[in-house]
Amino acid sequence: MKTDAFALRHIGPRETDLQHMLQTIGVDSIEQLVYETLPDDIRLKAPLNLEPAMTEFEFANHIRELGKKNKTFKSYIGLGYHPTIVPAPIQRNIFENPGWYTAYTPYQAEIAQGRLEAILNFQTTVIELTGMEIANASLLDEGTAAAEAMALLFDVRTRDQKKNNTHKFFVSEEILPQTLSVLQTRSTPIGIELVVGNHETFDFSNEFFGAILQYPGKYGQVNDYSAFVAKAKENEIKVAFAADILSLATLTSPGEMGAAVVVGTTQRFGVPMGYGGPHAAYFATKDEYKRSMPGRIIGVSVDANGNRALRMALGTREQHIKREKATSNICTAQVLLAVMAGMYAVYHGPEGLKYIANKVHASAVTTAEALNKLGVYQTNTAYFDTILVKADAQKVKAIAEKNKVNFFYPDAESVSISLNETTSVADINQIVAIFAEALEKETVTVSELSEASQLPASLERTSSFLTHDVFNNHHSESQLMRYIKKLERKDLSLNHSMISLGSCTMKLNAASEMLPLSMPNWNSIHPFAPVDQVEGYLTMLKKLEQQLNVITGFAGTTLQPNSGAQGEYAGLMAIRAYHMSRNEGHRNVCLIPSSAHGTNPASAAMAGMKIIVTKTTPEGNIDVEDLREKAIEHKDDLSCLMVTYPSTHGVFESSIIEITKLIHDNGGLVYMDGANMNAQVGLTNPATIGADVCHLNLHKTFAIPHGGGGPGVGPICVNEKLVPFLPTNPILNVGGEQAITAISSAPYGSALVCLISYGYITMMGAEGLKSATEHAILNANYMKARFEGHYPILYTGECGRAAHEMILDCRAFKENGIEVGDIAKRLMDYGFHAPTVSFPVAGTLMIEPTESEDLAELDRFCDALISIRKEIEAATADDKNNVLKNAPHTLAMLTTDNWDFPYTREKAAYPLDYIAENKFWPSVRRVDDAYGDRNLVCSCAPIEAYMES
């Protein structure tokens, strides 16, 4: 065994298992299986042109040396990104813990109560600091959260405003520049006109439906917006705030001023800057707008025994329901980062947050006072953490960088300095000494922090926050460590058993890929640091882009999109820009097969496209004749086709080349949804099938962990004709020559976690990547062979093969009174997370084992589902008191004195022998979804307060 071959560690099945697996499938070799799965005309003719694979040890040394090329200067740049202290128990027990970072989105609430509670803490923190009524489980970054606020306010316009097509949105000139760029991108396609100006001279005309203000402003100015909001309300203009979360510990909350929406980032709550991300944005609003809120909401409900249980609320808001009527395409969150930020609030509590905020403010005041003594004057009339001083920017910059310090320089005569949680008195003295040297004066020495305040008395916070016990009982490390462990034990993650989610690719997130994320020379870099300080990052990101170009067969890549849905949107916006550059802006028709992911039509609607749905055949494939008819009918206005390949049904459709040619012949481009790229890498690619652009889910195919529902990265790869339109950033010039404005806040999106995908590709190499794809197909078809005769399997290829996933049809079990949801819950008793439920077909399970699972784990899962199939046979439609309907079974149920069920405790909890060795106990019984939606509670208030009378 080659103990230093990373691919051998990543891929589950051993060489000795292959003969048994192939025999079960009914083929002689993996090559034969691949031949029977993929159409021959799309197979790659040569191996991927990648550098030889590194061993894990070689990669560790490589990434350490590359990291040394990043210069870790003291950062006072601000603009929404700040150095922060990551509490060590949070870093060790959450950030570096696979029990937290390998979990999936909490769709199966009974085995996700720990994560759900952690997110509820996050939502409570946001609600109470912002003074709003409801918050979601996080968004991607501050810029996109602001864009979602704009879209929400557009959606909830008054009847008269909609009738009169009121479409102007005021943006304060104090807004962060990257936020403005994202607003520009998102506003134009949906018909919103941005008006940027001074809030003090805004005329409140009836042409406006909404406004957004920055609090504090981009260079630190703190304004009292109460009068602005009151006058806006008189004119039926709803106001959003983009607010610094830490400042709200000392400043009057936007909710108290009358805000309709409050957004921002929680990065400075113990999450590293990471050259731009990932970080959890927050989004809070009024209860009356909950049906228009983007993203996910965690709500309080009850389980089958009436006990408190948490769940994702308002599921009908998902894009798979609303599709082209959705006002947002967001289908994810930044859960892992939200958990860290929420736990930061738990660890410090309200008094701790006030202490940190006051210390940051005192640091800013002390710095301003010392500079004032030098004759350097700051211009903000009130500020929290950022001062704007008048000085020779070029001279200061040269001296600052010589001393390994970064400020921000808005113009030739201004320097912006943002102080932060890590700032010490010694740091302040260094800042003052830099200006003294620039002025050729003797420096002023500071010995202690000033007690003066530069906050307006009218804006000093008087309202309490975070009074719930959870924020006041875990302030020692022992208490916090045990609380985190208590929550972790309630969640099923990949460190317990396989998570076989179709379309979601829950593969191994190798430790060697994850370790660099904790290295300071990777995680402490500001996204707007000068480029000569980030050579390591730029080298790594450029190499990753080149690797993805090779894998997809395309010419260019942008890593900016922070999620798969954001990648969809970026791809469509590039297509839109391409048509406009050719004076064909009228091309706005997007063809989407009815089987597509729900985010596809939502993304197309956000890109201003007219959506035409095409039919699928009874076999689940695209109906080529219907597609031809609609492509020809709309040929003068055809923009693109959105196609998932292999299909959402887990099939390599043999007509794909014909399909893409048909679109091109009628003037359109082809967007390929890369959700199923795990079945393509090294065998075929998007360019070969005729696509022009694709997005890739780095959190699926390329090994970034799902983190309980995020972080995600969704880069787009494009052919030569679309390279000029890749997105840019207002601070750092990236993207193409005719770049669209920003898709997300940071130039390279969630750059820190791109290290994981870079590590995965670098250590796998061309041969390893191809082998991973082959084994993904092998594992899926092995499971398919084992399920045959027990479960009907929908949609296979022409030779009867699945791609990397398959769909089990459970609809007939209704005759036995069993729904697909009952199977999902019963799987918990067997120690497994359910596969994807009722997507893309209602009443089905979509299963994807990935290449990482070994034969023993595959067999355990197959044995579980086959055992459940026997339980289904024993059930009857009249009997609601059976082992499936009562699943999952908790430890409390089995240890009670009363057992009122017609089956044994052993059958409930230990239906197969293997379970006793590693029993996972769901912490609650089946959660009542309807109750949770009727009584929406998304903060830590005790459940008794919300019980129905």
N, C-alpha and C positions, 0 to 999 in steps of 0.2 A: 504494500500500500504506500503510495506517495504521500507521506504525512504532511508535506509542505505545499500540496496542491490545493488551493482555495476551493476550486470547483468541486473537489471531492468532499469537502466539508459542507458546501452549500447544497449540493444535490443529494436528496434523500436515499433513493434506492441504491443498494450495493450491487456490485458486479455479479455477485452470486445470486441475487434475486431476479435478474433479468430473464433467465430462461423460464422460470415459473410464471412471471408476469406476461411474457410474450405468448406462452402456451395458453394461458387463460384467455388472452385476447383472441388468439387464433392466427398469429402471424409468426414468421420465422425470425424476423429481425426488426430493430427500430427503423431501419431504412425502409423496409416494406410498409411498416405502419405509417410512416410519414408520407410515402408515395400514395397510400390509399386515403390519406387525409387531406393533403394539399393538391390543388390542380397543378399539373406539371408545368404549365406555361407561365406560372408566376414564381417558380423556384429560382433562387439565386444560382448563378453559374460559377461563382467563385466565392471563397471564404471572405469574411469581413476583413478589411484592411486595417487592423488594429495592432498596436504594439504588443509584443509577447506578454503573457500574463505574469504579474508579480506574485510572489508568495506573500503571505500575511506579514511576515517579518520584514520583507523588502518594502512592502507598502508602508508599514509603520515608520521605517526609517525615512522613506521618500517623503511622506506627508509631514514628518517632523522637520526635515530640511527645507521643504517648500514653505512651511509655516514661518521659518526664520526670515524669509524674504518679505514678510509683512512687518511693518514698523508699528509697534504699539505705543503711539503717542498719547499723552493726556488729551482727552477730547472735551472741548467746550463749544462744540459746533452747534449743538441743539437741533432745532428744526424737527422736533418730534422724536429724536433719538438721544439717549443719555446713558453714560456709564452707570451701572447699578451694582449693588452687592447681591449676589445670588446666595441666599442662606445655605450653608453647607448641608444641613439635613434635607433641604429641598433638592439640592443638586444630586446628592447621593441616593435618596429614597424615591425620587420621582424622575428627574431628568435622565439619570443613568440607570434606571430600573426597568427591565423588560416587562415587569408586571404592569407598568403604566404605559410604556411607549409601544407595546405590541398589541394592545387591545383594539377592538374594532368599534365603530360608531355604535352607540348604545340602543340599537333597534330592539334587542332582546333585553328588556329592562330588568328582568328577574336575576340576570347574571351580570349586571352592570351597576348595581346600587352604589358601589363605592365611588366610581367615576361620576355618576349622576349627582351624588351628594357634593363632590368636589366642585362640579360645575354650578350647582345651586349656590354654593358659597361664592363663586365668582359672580354670578348674577346678582346676588344680594349685595356684594361689595359695590357693584356698578350702580344698582338702583339707589343705594343709600348715599353714595358719594355724589351722584348726579342730581339727586332729588326727584327722580322720575318714578313712574309707577310699574314699569315692566322693562326687562332687559332680556336679550337673547344670549345664547351660549358662546358668543364671540363671532367675529368676522375676521377677514383676512389681514387688513391693515387699515390705518386711519384714512388714507385716501379713498380706498374703495368703500369704507364705511360711510364716508361723507357722500359719495356718489349714491349709495343705497338710501341715505337720508333724503337726498334730492328726489330720487325716484319715488320714495314713499310719499313725500309731500305733494308730488305731482299726481300720484294716484288718489290721494284723499282730498283733492280740490273740491270746492263747493260745487253744487249743481250749476250755479250761474257761471262759475269760472270755467267749468268744462264746456258749457254751452257757448261761452264767448271765446273759447280757445285761449284762455289766459295761460301764457307759456313762458314768461320771463322769470328768471331766478337770480336774485341778488347775491353776489359773493363779495364779502369784505376783502379789501386789499390787504388786510392783515392775515389772510389765509396762508397756510404753508404752501410754498411753490409747487411741491409735488402733488399736493391735494388739488390745487387748481388744475394741474395738467390732467389728472384723472377725471375731474369734473368736466373738463373740455371734451375728453374722449367720450364720456358716457352721455353727455347732454345732446350732442348734435343728432345722432341717429333717431332719437325718440322725440325730436321736435322741441327741445327746451333751449331757450336763448339765455345764455349767461350774460349778466351785466356786472362787471367788476368795478367797485368804487369805494368811496369813503362812507362808512356807516353814518357819520355825523351830517353828511349832506344828502343822504338818500331821501327821495321825495315821496315814497310810499304810495305810488300810483296804483290804480286798479289793474295795470298791466302785469303785475307781479303776483305769483301765487306763493312764493316762499323766499327765504333768505338764509344764509349761513354765516356765522360769525366765529372768529377764532378767539379762544379764551384760555390763557393770555395770548396776545398776538404773536406773530412769527418772530419778532425781535424783542419780545418780552413785555410790551405795554399791556397793562391790565386796565380794562375799561368796564365801567358800570353800564351794562346794557339794558337795565330795567326800563328806562324810558323808551328805548328803541323797540323793545318787545311789546310794550303796552301800546304804542302807536301802531305797530304792525298788526296787532290783534284787532284794533279798531277798524283796520282796512282789510281784514280777513287774509292777512299775510302770515303764514306760519313760519316760525323761526327755528332753525337748527343751530346748535352750538357744536364746535369741535373743541373739546376741553382737555387740558392736561390733567390726568387722573390724580396725580400727587398734589397738585395745587388745590384740588377740591377739599383736601383735609383742612385747609386754612381759609379758602375763599367761599363766599356765598355760592350755593349750587345753582346751576342753570335752571333747574326745575323751580327753584324759589323765585327766579326772575320771569318764569312763564314760558320756558322753552317747550317746543313741541317734540323735538328730538335732540338727543345729545350723543355724540360719537367721539371716539378718540382711540388711543392705543394704551395698553397696560404694560408696555415694554419695561417701563421703569419700576414695575413691581416685581423685581427679581428675575428678569429675563435678559440674557446677554444681548448686546446689539447685533452680533453676528453678521456684520456687513449688510444689514438690512432686514434680517429676519431668519426664522419665523418669529412673529410676535402675535399676541391675541389682541385684535381690535375689539372695542366694545360698542354696543348699540343699545340705547335706552330710549323709550318713548312713553306715550300715554296709553293707558289701557284701551282706549277707544280705537287705537290704530293697530291693535294686535293682529287683526286678520290681514293687514298689509305689511307686517314686519318681514324682513328677509331672514334667511337662515333658520336656525333651530332654537327652540325654547325648551328648557327643562322645567317640568311642572310637577307639583305634588299631587299624588292621588292616593288610592288605597288598594290593598290586595284583596284576595278572595276571602280573607278573614277580617277585613276591615281595618287592617293595620296600615300605617303610613308606608307608602311606596312611591318611588320617583319614576319618571318616564319622560320621553320626549313628547311634548304636547302639540296639539293642533297639527296633526300629521297631514291633514288635507291641504296644507299650505305647500306641500312639496311639489316640485316641478313635474313629477310624474303624473300628478293629478291635473294641475293647471295647464301644463304644456305651453302653447303659444300665448295663453292668456296670463302667464306668470309675469309679475313686475320685476322679478329678480331671478337669476339663474343659479344663485348660491345654493349649493346642496351640501356644504361642509362647514366646518368651523376650525378654529385653531385650538382644539381641545387640550392637548398636552400643555400648551403655553398658557391657556386659560386656567388650567389646574394649578400650574406653578404660581401664576399671579394671584389666584384666589387663596392659595396656601400661604403666600407672602402676607396677605391681609390677616389670615388666621394667626400666623406666627407673631406678627407685630401688634395686632389688635388696634383699636381706635387710638389709644394713647401713643402707641408706638408709631403709627402713621403720622400723627400730629407732630411727634418729636422729630421724625425724619424730615417732614415738610418744613418745620420751623428752622431746622438746622440748615437745610438747603437755602431757605430765604435769608437766614442770617449770613450765610456765606456770600450770597449776592450783595447784600447790604454792606458787609465788611469790605468786600472787594471794591465796591463803588466809592466808599468813604476813603479808602486808601488811595485810589486813583485820583480822587478829587484833590487830595493833598498834593499830588504831583502836578495838578493842573490839567488833568484829563477828566473831562466832564461827560457824564452819561445823560441821555436825553429823554428817557422814559419818565413820565410824571408819576407812574406807579408801576411796580413790577413784582414778580414772585421769585423767579430764579434766573432771569436773563436780563442783562444790562446792555444797552447800546451806547457805545462811547465814540466820541469824535477823535480821530487820530489818523496819522499817515498809514493807511492799511498796508501798503507795500513794505514799508520799513518795519512795521510791527510783525508782519508775516515772516519776513526773513529771520528776524531775531527769535520769534516764537518757534519756528520749525528747527532752528539751530538748537533750541532747548527742548525739542521733542514735545511741543505743545501745538495743538490746533485750535484756532478760533474760527469764526465765520466772518467773511468780509463782504457785506452787502454792496459796498461801493468803495471808491478810492479813499474816502475820508471817514469811513465808519468801520467799527469792529464790534461784532456781537459776541458776547461771552455768556454761555449758559453754564451755571454751576449745577452740581449734582450731588447725589448721596455719598459718593466716594471722596468728595473734595475735603481736604484737610486744611488746617491753618498754614502748613508748609506749602501746600499747593497755591494758596492765595498769595503767599509771599513770592512764590515763583512768578505768578501772573504779574504782580506789581513790579517785580524786578525787570521783567521783559519790557514793560512800558517805560520804566525809568531809563533803561539802556537806550531805547528808541529816542527818548528825549534828551539823552546825555545828562541825566540828573542823578543825584544820589537817591537810592530807593527808600521807600517808607516801609518799615517793618511792623507787621501785625503780630500781636501776642495772643489775642483771644477774639472770639466772634462778637460782633456788635449785638446789642440788645434792641436796637432801634427797628422800627417797622416801616416799610415803604408800601404797605398795602393800604388802600383807602379804608377809613373806619367804616364806611357804609357797606363794604364788601367783606369784612371780617366775618367768618363763619360763626354762627351762634347755635345752629341746629346740631343735634347729636347724630351719630351714625355708628353702625356696627355694634349695636347693643346686645345682639343675640349671643347666647352662651358660647357658640362655637368660636367666636372672635375674641373671647375673653378667658378661655380655659386651656390654651395650648401654647404658652409662652416660654416654657423651658424646652430644651431639645428633647428630653425624654418624653415629655407630653406630646410634642409634635410628632416624633418618630413613631410612637405607638398609635397616634391618631391616623397617620398616613398608612401604617400597616393594617389597621383595622379596616380602612376603606379598601386597600389593595386586596385583602382576603375575600372581599365580596364580588370581585370581578374575575371573569374568565378571560385569560389572555393567551397568546401563543406560547408562553412559558408553561402552560398546563396541557394544552392539546391543540390539534389542528383546528383552524377556522376556515372552513371550506366554502367561502363565499364566492358564488359565481359573479363574474364581472369585477370583483374587488381584489383578487390576487393577493391574499394574505400569506406572503412568502417569508422566509427567514430574513430577519434584519440582523446581520452578523455583527458581533461585538467589535471586530476589527474595523468595520465600517463606521461604527458609532463613536469609538474612542476619541477621534480628533475633535469632536464637537465640544469637548471639555477643555481643549487647549486654549489658553489665553490669546495666543497669537493668531487664532482663528475666530474665537467668539467675542473678542473685545474691540473689534474694528468698527468704526462709524461708517455708514454707507456713503457719506459724502467726504470721506477722507481724501486728500490729494492722491492722484493715481500713482505717484512715485513712492507712496507709502504702502501700496497694496499689490506689489509685484507677485507675491505668492497667490493671492486670491485671483488676480487677473490671469495668471498662468493656468491655475486649476480650472477656472470657469471657461477659458478659451479651449482648453483640452477637452473638457466635458462637452462643449458645443461641437467640437470636431468629432468626438466619439459618436454623438447622437446623429450628426450628419452622415457618418459612415453607416450607422445602423439603419437609418431611414432611407438612405440613398439621396438625400436632399443637399441643397447648397448652403443653407443658412439656418441658424437657430437663435431664438431668444429665450433666455431663462427667466424672463421677468414675471410671467403669470404665476400666481400663488396657489392655483388649484386647477383641477381638470376643467371645471366649468369656465374658469377665467381664461384657460387656454383655448377653449372653444370660441369664446368671444373674441380673443385676440386674433385667431385664425380668420374668423369671419370679417373682422375689421380690416385685416390686411387685404382680403379679397375685395372688400368694398373700396378701399383706397386704390387698388389696382384698376378696377373698372373706372373709377373717377379720373384717374390719370390718363385714361384713353378716351376721355369725354363720353363715357358710357355709364354715367352715374344713374341712368334710368334702370340699369340692370339690378333689380332688387328681389327677384323671385328665387326663393330657396326651396328646393325639393328635398323632402325628408321622408324616408320610409316610415310606415306606421309602427314598425318594430323598434324605432330608435329610442335611445335614452331620452328621458323627459327633459334633461337639460339642453338637448339639441334645439328643439323648437323655442325654448325660453331664451337661449342665447341668440338665435336668429331674430327673434322679436326685438331684443335689446339692441341688435345691430341695425334695426330699422328695415328688416326684410319682410317681404310678403311670403308666408309659408304655404306651400302646397304639399299636402300629404299624399304619398304614393302607396299603392297597395302592396301587400305581401301575398305570396302563394300559400296554399294549404300546407306546404312543406316548410313554411317559415322564411322562404327566400324572397328577395325583391322581385316583384312582378315586372319583368323587363318590358313587356309590351305596354303595361300601364305607364311605366316610366318613360318609354319612348314617346307615347302619345302626349304626355304632359310636357316633356322637354321640347317637342316640336311645337306644341300649342303656345308655349311661352318663350320660344327661341329668341325673340327680340328683346325680352326683358330678363332672360335667365341669368342669374348671378352664379349659383352654385348648387351642388348636391352635397348633403351631409350623409356620409355612409360610415357604418361601423364595420370593421373587418379584422378577424372573422366576425360574422354577424352577431348581433345580440343573442341569437339563439345558439351560438357556439358552433357555427358551421362555416367552412371556407366555401363560399359560393363560387361555382366554376364560371359564372357569367361576369365576373368582376371587370375583366378587361373590356368586354363589350359595353358594360355599364359606364365606365369612365370615358370611353371613346365617344359614346352617345352624348354625354354632357359636353365634352370638348367640341364636338361637331356642331353643337347648337349654341356656342359662344360662352358657355359657363366654365367654372373651375370646380374641382373636386376637393372637398374637405373630408379627410378621414379621421373619424373619432378613434383615438389610440387606446381606448380602454382595454382592448384585447390584444395589445402588442406583445403580451407574454407568449402568444402562439406564433409570432412572426420572427422574432429576433434570430438572425443567422440563417433562416430558411427562405424568407421572402422579405419585402419591405414596401412601404407606402409608395415610393417612387415607381417600383416595378409594377404595381397594380394600376398605376395611372393617376394617383392622387397628386395634387399640387401643394397641399399643406396638411399637416396632421398635428394634433397635440399628443403629448405623451404624459401619462401619469407616472411621475417618478416615484410616487408613493405606492405604486402597484408593481409595474414591471421592473423598475430599477431600484427597488429595495429600501426606499425611505419608509420608515414605519408609519402606520396609520395613527398612532398616538391617541387612540380612543375617538377618532373623528377628525384628526388633523394633527400635525402639519401635512399639507400637500404641496406639490410643485407640478405645474402643468405647462412646461415649455412647448412652444410650437416650432416645428421644423418646416422649412419651405423650400420650394424650387427657385431657380434663378430669377424668374419673373416677379416673385414676391419678396425677394431679399430687400429691395429698396424701401419696403414699407414696414419693416420690423420696428417696434415701438422704441421711443427715446425716453429721456428723463430731463427735466428742466435744469437740474444742477450738474449732472454728469452726462455728457453727450455720448449716448449709446444708440444702437439701432441703425436703420438704413438711411440712405441719402434723401429719401422722401418719407422719412419716418412719420408714423402716426404718433399722436401724443400718448402719454403714459397709460399703461394698463394697470399698473400697481405703483405703490409709493416709491419703492427702492429700485435703483437702476437694474439690479440683477435679482429682484424679488427676494425669496427666502434663500439667500446665498449660502448660509451656514450649512443647511441640510443637503445642499448640492454636493458637499464632501462625501456623503454616503453613496450617492449614485456614481460619483467619480471613483470611489473606492471599489464599488461593486464591479463596474466595467473593467477597471484597471487590473483587478485581481482575477476576474474570470477570463479575460482575453477572448479572442474570437472563437476559439474552440470550446471554451467553457460556456460562453453565451449560447452557442448553437446547441450544445449538449443540454443546457438548461431547458431550452425550448422543446427539444425532443423528449426530455423526461417529463415536462409538463403535459405533453400530448400522451406519452406513455401512461402516466399516472391516471389521467382522466379516462382513457380507454380501458385501463385495468378495472377501475371502479365501475365503469359502464358495463363491462362484461359480468362483474359480480352482481350487479343490480338486475340484470336481465332475467326475466322470469319472476321477479318480485315486484318491480315497479315498471310501468310503461315509460319509455323514454321518447320524448318528443324530438323531432328535428335532428336528423343525422345527415352526413354528407352522402354523396352518391355511392360510396362503397360501404355505407353503414357506420362510418367512424364519426366520433366527436372531435372537435378541435381540442381546446384545453379545458373545456367545461361542458356540462350536459344539463338537461332539464328533465326532472322526474315529474310525471303527471300524477297528481294526487286527487284530482277532481272526482274520480269515481268512488272514492272512499266516503263521500257524503251519504252513500247508501248505508254505510255502517254508522252514520252519525258523526263521522270524524272529518274535521276541517284540516287544511294544511297547517294552520296555526297550532293545532293540537300536537302535530308531529314535531314542530319547532320547539314547543315547550317540553315535550317528552324527551327530546334529545339532551336536554340539560341534565336529566336524571342519569343519563349515560356518560356525562362528563364532556359533552360537546356543545359548541355554539352551533346554532342552526345555519344551514346554507341560506342563500338569498331566497326570501319568501315572496311568492306571487309577482315576481318580475323575471322576465318580461311578459309572462302569461299568468293570469290570476289562477290560484289553486295549484301552483307548482313549486318545486324546489329547484333552484339552479346551483349546481355543485361545481366548484373548481378546486382541485386538491393542491395545485402548484407543484413545482419540481422539488420543493424542499422537504416534502413529507416522505418518510421511509415506508417500506412495505408493511411493517408491523402496525404503524399508525393508520395507514390506509385500510388495513384489514379490520382494525378495531372500529373504525368509523362505519365500514360496510357491515360488519357484524351488528352494530347498533341499529342501523336502519333496517336491516333484514329482521332483526328481533322485533322492532317496532311494527314491521309489516305483519308479523304473526299476531301481535296485540290488536292490530286493526281488524284482522279477520275474526277475532274473538269478540269484538265490539258489536253492538246493535244500535239502531237508530233510536230506540226507545230508552236505552240505558245511558243516562248522563252521569252516572256515578262509577266511571271506569278509570283505569290507570292513565289513559291518555287525557281525558277531560279534566282530571284532577292535577295533572302535571303543571309545573314541577313540584316535587315533594321536598319540603324543607326539613332540616334537622329538628326543628321544633315540632313538626307533625309527627315524626317518628319517635320522639322521646316523650310525647304526652301520654298520660295514663289511658286516655280514650282513643280507640282506633275504630272508627265507624265506617270503614271501607270494606267492600266485598273481596279484597285481595290482600295478600300478606304485606307486611312491612318490608320483607326482603324483596318481593317483586317490585315494590314501589321504588326502593332506593338502590338495590343491587341486582338488577335483572340479568347481568352477565358477570362472569367470574372476575374479569380484569378490573372491574370498577372498584372493588374493595382495596386494591393496591394504591389508588390515587383518587379517592372520592372527592368530588367538588360539590359543595352544598350551595344551591341557590339560597339567597338570604331572605327572600320574600316569596309568597305564593303568587299566583298569576295576577298581574296588575290590571286594574279596572281602567281601561283607556277612556271609556265614555264619561266616567265620573270625573276624571282629571280634566277633560275638556269642558265639562259643565261648570266646574269649580276651579278655574284657572288660577293657580298660585305658583309663582316662579321665584320666590325668595324664601328665606329661612323662618318665616313666621310659623308658629306651631299649628299643626293641622286642625286642632280643636276649634280654632278661630274660624274655620271655613266649612265645618261640617254642615250638611243640609239640615234644615230644621224639620 
